[in-house]
Amino acid sequence: MPKIQSIQKRNLSDGILTSVDDDLASGANCVKYSQNLLWHKVAGRGVVREGTSLVGAQIADGKNILGLHQFILSSGTKYLLAVVDGASNSALHRLIAGTWTTESISGVKAVKHRFLTFLDTVMVLDGTNKTSSADGDAWVTTGGNLDIGNCPAGKYAIEWRDRVYVAGVSAALDTLYYSGLATTTISWTSGNGTLRIEPFDGQGSITGLAKVPGYLLIFKERALKRWNGASTFPDDLNRLGTPSQESIVFGQKTCFYFSSGYGDKESIGFYETNGSNTIKISRNIQEICSAISSANYSSIAGYGTGEIVMWSIGDIVLDNITYSNVVMLYHLNTRTWAMLTFPTLFKIFALYIDSNDLKIIGGNSDGEVMEIFTTDVDDITGSLNREIEYSAQFHGITFGRRDKIKEISKIVPHGKNLLSASVMARVDEEGGFNEIGNITSQFENEFDASLRGHLFEFRIAGVSKNSGELIGMDILTPNITQSNK
């Protein structure tokens, strides 16, 4: 039997690419799926994500975090605020010296609470109540720098060009309210006004606000509008809105968001806009986007830095494998996607400045606020030092001849600190993956495969608590028969 060229999968710098022809994938620098492997940390390798740890202690067992905000005063004083669901009302908590302390205000149960800091004052809205504070401790419902008593009782608030804009008022879901120009305070009775954002246009109600240089962005369920201070423009920027304010995040100079599409599965995904143009960034992971449950659309939460944007999307099923508490992470400079899973479902993300350290935190569905990407293990209430599960599933390989039977004799996986990882294979898409061997050495791992078929898929999976790295694998001496039998 004549031999054909062996294959090395040693450059994985393009991260996840879910849908690609098998022959094209053989020479591509990608994997089909991966779990908890970051592709931008070391060029060509997958690096196991860092872990999580509690901020303070669990606030309320089994309750959703409904809002999360770092209130930073011009003096440099910082307060971390969290709203937690309760039996009859929500409750606001403040972190003081590592301990969560209940504040003297409550809000509506089971709805998102959104914060805005402006003029050295923080306010919180829940669609019914509006409250503000100048120090994170004493809260008022009238007066203050933000004229909170006259502020519309909306769901969404943003500052843009020295005005505060509010939307989501229950009696006027297509109306955008704006305050008077700021001095040391703002007014909702002088210099204020409203904008009707194409009311009853069939694109749904206003669902979120954001800003990019030059534009205030107004999201509806099925459209994106914009305001430049003089015009709301006669046409939609596009017909790809969002069902979730929390999915809208700022990157470097552009805004990113999740859209549930416009009637077809292919338009579901993640988008980037500068207020003039909108592009889809999630083409490489369309299979994952299409797997998001529609029940989760309105609760998708995101976070952005100058380096990454990421979104919590809930549970998904890929190739009959369930991945729980998924967060999709996009690296802005390399344009690579990573799929992360966590031991808990994140409902909202925020910035947290601990002393002088900038950190990413998330509020979950179990009354906890957690720091993300810290240490090498996951810590949650009742379970410490949890090892991090990781996996990579490669695209099918045909060795250039899909119609011929091939024989593979040896598989050589390569990794760093991946001891005990399992190497698995599936032939001709039949059944599940079968184990070939376990990695036991940092360098020398050669497994007798004895695989025979047309199409070969490989998977590497394990657990890590020491920042392991997946380097790739070699597939040695495959042979091809002259017949299909």
N, C-alpha and C positions, 0 to 999 in steps of 0.2 A: 504493500500500500504506500503510495507516495505521500511524503510529509508536506504540510503547508506551514506557513510562517506562524510561530508562536506569538501570543499577544501579551503585552505588558500594559497594565492599567496603573501608571505611576504618576500621572499628572491629573489631579482632580480639581483644578483651579476654578472650573466653571460652576461647581456646586451642583444643585439639583436641576435636572431637565427632565420633566416627567414624560413628555410625549415626543418620541423621535424614532425613526426607522432603525431597526436593529443593526443593519450594516453601517449606517451613519454613526450610530452610537459606539461602534467598535473603535473608531478612531477619535471619538470626542472626549474632551476632558471633563467628564461629568458622571454623576450617578443618577439612577432613576428616582430613588427615595433615600432619605437619610433621616436619622433621629439623633438630636443632640450633638451634631457635628457642625462646627463653624468652619466655613471655607475661606474666610478672608484673613484669618490669624497668621497662618503660614502658607505661603503660595504653594499650591499643588497638593496640600494635605488637608485632611479633616481633623480639627482639634475639638476634643470633647469640651462642651460648654462648662463654664464655672457654675458653682452652686448657688444656694439661697440660704438666707438666715432671717430670723425674726427681728423686727424692729420693735423693741419693747416686748410685751407679751401678748398672747391672744386677748382680743378685746371682748368678743362675744362668740361663744361656741355656736357654729352652724349658721351664722348670720352673714349676709352679704355686706361688703364694704361698698357704700353707695356714692362716696365722694372722697377725694384725697387731694391735698393741696399743701404746698410749702409757702407760707406767708412770710415774706421777707420785707422788713422795714428798711428805709433809707439809712437808719442808724446802724444797720448790720444785724439787728436782732432778728432771729428766725423762729417761727413756730410751725410745727408740722401738725396739720389738722386732718382728721378722718371722720367721716359720717358713717355710722353703722346702723343697719336695719334693726328693728326691734319688734316686739309683739304687737304694739299699737302705733308707735311712732318711731321715727329715726332719732338718733342721738349723736350729737357732735362731741368729739373727743380731741384733746390736745396732748401732745407728748411733752412731758415735763421731766427732765432728768432721767429719761429712759422709762418713764411710767406714763401710761395713758390715763388722763384725768377727764372726767365727764364735765362738759361745759353746761351752762344753764339755759340751753336752747334745745328745742326739738323740732322736727319737721315731719313731712308726710312719709308714711311707711312705703317701702318697696318701690321708690322712684329715685332716679339719679339726682344727685345734688351737685351743682356746678359752682365753682368759685371764680372770682375775678379780683385781682389786686390792682389798685389804681389810686393815686394820690395818698399813698401810705395808709390805705384802708383796704380791708378785704371784705367782700360781700359773698353771700351764698344764696342761691336761688333753687327752688324745687318745683316751680310751676304754680305754687300756692303761696308760699311764704317768701319773704325777702328780709335778710338780716345783715348787718354789717358790724365791723369792729375795727378800731384803730390800734388795738394792742393784742388781739387774739384771745382776750379773756373777757372783757366787758363788751357785750353785744347789744345793739340797739335796733329798733324797728322804725325809728323816725330820726330825721336829722343826720348829722355826721357829714363827712366830706362828700359822700356819694348820694346825699339827699334820699336816703333809702326809703323813707315813708312814701315818697311820690314816685319811686321807681316802679315801672310796670312789673307785675308778678309773672314773669316769663320763666322759661326753662334754660335759655341760652343767653350769655352775655359776653361781650368782647369790647376792648378799647381800640379805637382806630382814629387817628388824627385828632387826638385830644377830645374825643367824645366817647361816651359809652353807648353801645348799641345793644338792644335787648329784643329777643324774639321768643316765640313759643307761648304767648299769652293765649289762654284757652278760648277766649271769646274772639280772638283775631289772629288765627293761625297763619295768615298770609301777610301779616303786618310786621314791619321792622320799625322799632321805636328808637329814637336817638335823643341824647341829652343835649343841653346847652354846652358850649365850649368850656373847657376846664380852665379855671384860674388856680386857686388853691382848693376850690370845691367845684362841683358841678351842680346843675339844677335840672329838674325834670318839669319845671313850670315856666322857665324863661329860656328862650333860645332853643327849645326842644322841638321835636316834630316827629312825624311818622312817614314811612314809605310803604306803599302797598306793592308787594312783589308779585306782579301778575296774578292776581287773585283768581281762584277757581279755574285754573288753566289745565286741570287734569293731571298735573305733575306731583300732586300731593302737597302736604303742608311743609313749612320750613322745618328742617331737621337739624340744622347746625350752622355755625358761623365760624369763619376763619379769615386770615388776612395774609396777603403776599405784597411785596412792594408794588404800590400803585393801586391796589384793589382791595376792597372788602368783599369776601366771598360769601354768598348766601346759598346754602344747600337746601334743596328740596328732596323728596324721596326719589324722584326720577328726573331731576334736572339740576344744573348748576348755574346760578345767576351771579352777577357781580355789580358792584357800585364803586364808582371812582370819585365820588364826592360831588359829581354834577349830573351823572346819568346812571340809570340802572340798565341801559341798553335795551333795544326792542326785542332782541333775540336771546335765547339761551346760549350760554357758552358751550354747553353740550347737554345731552339727554341722559347723562350718567351722574345721578345724584348719590346720596347716601342715606341709609336708614339709621345711622348712628353718629351723633356728635363726637363720641369718644374715639371713633375711628379716624378722625381728622387730625393729622399731626403735621408739624412744621419740620422740614429737613434743614437744608442750607439756605437756599433762597426760594424754595418752592414748597408747595403744600401737597401732602400725600393723603389718600383716603381710600376706604373700601366702598365699592359700589355693588349693589345687588343686580346690576345690569339693567337691560331694557328689553326683557322678554325672551332672552335666549341664554343658555348656560355659558356660552362662550364669552359673553360680555361681563359675566360675574368676575370680579377680581379687584386688583389694587391699581390705583391711578396716581399720576403726578400732574400737577397743574401749576402754571405760573400766573394764572389769571388771563392769559391770552390764548394759550394752547394747552391741551390735555393729552397725555400719552399713557398707554397701559404699560405697567412695569412687570406684570405678573404672567406674561405669556409663557414663560418657561415652566410655570407651576400651575397651568390651567387645570390639570386633573385634580390638584389639591383644592383649588378654588371652587371647582364644581362639586367637590365632596362636602363643602361646608353646609351644614343643615340650615334651611331657611329659618328655622326657629331661633337660630343664633344671630341672624343678621343684625338685628337692632341692638344687640349687646356686645358686638365686636368692639374691642378697646385697643387703642394704639398708643405708641410713644415714639418720639423722634429726637435724635441728636444731630450733630453735624457729621456723624459717621454712619449711623444706622437708623432705620425705621423698623418697627415691628408691631404685630397685631396678635392679640389673643382671639382665637376663633372657635374654641370648644373642642369637642371630640370629632374625629373623622375616621373613615375606614378606607384603607388603600390595600388592594390585592388581598382582601379578606383578613387584614390585620388591623385591629383597632388601636388608634393612637389617642391617648387621653390628654386633655388640657393642653392643646397645641398652641404654640406661638410661632408665627411665621416671621422670620427676620430677614431683612433685605439690607445688604451693605452697599452704601451709595457709590463708593468709588470703584469697587470691583464688579458691582451689579450682580452679585451672587446671592442666591436664596439659601436659607437654612431652615429646617423644620425642627423646632425644639418642643420637648414635652416636659411638664413639671408635675410634681406630686399634688398640685392644687390648681384650681381654676382661677386665673386672674381676671378680675372684673374691671379694673382701672389701673392706670399707671401714673406716676408723677416723678418729678425731680425731688431729691432730698439732699440737702447740704448738711452733712454731719461734721461739725467743726468747720474745716475748710475743704472737706472731701465731697465732691459731687457724686451722687449715687442715683441709680435707678431703683425705684421701689414700685411694688404692686400691691393693691388691695385685693383680697381673694374672696371666695364664697364661704369661708369659715371664720370670719371675724378677725383675720390677721392682716397685718401690713408686713411685707417681706422685702428685704433687700435682694436684688437680683444680680447675678454675676459676681459672686464673692465666695471665697474658699473653694474647696474641691468637692464638696458634698452638699446635699440638700438637708436643711433642718426645718421641720414644721412641728407644730404642737403635738407632742406624743410620739414623735419619731425623729431621732437625731442621727446624724452621720449616715444618711441614706446614700448609697452609691448611685451614680447616675447611669441610667441605661442609655446605650447608644447602638446604632445600627447603620449599615449602608447596604442598599440593594442595587446591584449593577444592572444595566440594561442587558437584554438578551444578546448573545454572541453567536453568529452563524459561521464565522471564519470565511465569509465571502461566498459560501455556497449553501444556501438555505435548502436546496433540494437533495443534498448529499448527507449521508451519515458520517459523523466524525467520532473519533475516539480520543479522549483526553486522559493522559496518564498521570500528570502531577499538577498540583496547585501550590503556589508559594505566596502566602500573604505576607505583607510587610506592615509593621506598626511600631510604635514607641509607647511603652507602658500600657499595652493591651493584653497582658497576660490573662489567660483563661477565656479569651474571646473564642467564639464558635465560628467556624467556617462552614457554610452550607451551600448546597447546589440543588437546582431543579432542572430537569431535562424535558424538553418539548412541552413545557407549560402544563405538565401533568401533576396534580396533587400539590402538596406543600414542599417546603425545602427540607432536604435531608442532610444531616451533619456529615461532614467529611473528616473534620478533626478540630482540635483545640490548640490555640496558640500557647506555647509554653516557653518560648525563647524570645529575647529582644531582636535576634537576627536570623536564626536558623529554624525555619518552620516549613518543611516540605512534606506535603501530604500526597499519598497515592490516591488518585481520584477514581480511576477505572470507570469513567463516564462514557456513555455511547448514545448518540442521538443526533438530531438536527440542530436544535437550539438549546443553548446553555445559559442559565442565569445563576448568579452567585450572590451570596449575602454573608456579611460579617456582622456579628452582634455580640454584645457583652455588657459588662458594667464596669465603671471606673470611679476611682476616688483619688486619682493622681494625675489629672489632666492628660489623658492619653491622646495619641495622635495616630490616625489612620493614614498610612503612606500609599497603600495600593496593593496590587497583587500581580503575579506572573502566572500565566497559563501555559504550561510546557508541553511540547511535542504532541500537538493534536494530529491525528491521522485522518485521512479521508478515504472512504471506500469508492470503488468504481460503480457501485450499484446502490440502490436505496433499500436494500434488504439486509 
